[in-house]
Amino acid sequence: MAANFNRFLSDVVGVVKVRGNTLGKLMTEKKWVPVFLLLVTAVCLFTYITVPMQIAKMTENPQVAEMLSEDQVAYFVNDSVFTRLMACVTAVFSLVLSLIIGAFFVYLFFGIGGAGGIYANYFSLVVNASIIDVLLPTILNAISLLFNTDLFSAIINPGLYFYPPEPGSFAYLIIMRMDLFAAWYTLAIAVGVTLFSKMKIGKSLFISFLYYIFKIVVGAAFSYLFINTLRSPLM
């Protein structure tokens, strides 16, 4: 058991350091269950702990207050155990859905680009690479909320400081997704596919960048639609 745990830690470190041999091996072996369980546990735990702080921060935001009616604010400000559990379920469901859909599009983009492999290989890569763009941001966000600081914001989302568009606008939602972890994750995907399929690194980086742009635009579009739905009056 100790040996398995050490191998698991070695794989996690290898993913964070974007080691090609680690990412290629995990992709080839279709090894994703340990990291998947880690992601689900972390997302559920940190969501349960930080839900009250997230709600308070959301309702105190002037831009959010403008978008929500008094009835909507009253609906969201609810710190019960049931609310926390439902938030955990929603967060885990969103995580699983994003992994499944994300792996499909990575598989599609690289399949069109000529890389081999099956969906399971790409799902393994996406799950393991999500240590970078899911686990690390979740931990940093929890620390930021617990200590009531935006210490990491300038590093994670520098674009919001150099070009601060109107909150809630489509440009804001685009820039908010152009963070350090998204770029880091994109590099990990490219390196993993390169080692797995023997594709040239330049081509792999280009395909991964195209997926990165696609992911940002689609994510921003859905968020924009959600925000405008919230702005509409309750039925």
RAPE-V308707 format. One record per helix or strand of 3 or more residues. SS is the DSSP state (A for helix, B for strand). FROM is the first residue (numbers start at 0). TO is the last residue. If there is no record, write none. Layout:
ss=SS from=FROM to=TO
ss=SS from=FROM to=TO
//
This chain:
ss=A from=1 to=15
ss=A from=19 to=28
ss=A from=32 to=59
ss=A from=61 to=66
ss=A from=69 to=75
ss=A from=80 to=111
ss=A from=118 to=145
ss=A from=152 to=155
ss=A from=158 to=161
ss=A from=169 to=176
ss=A from=179 to=196
ss=A from=200 to=230
//
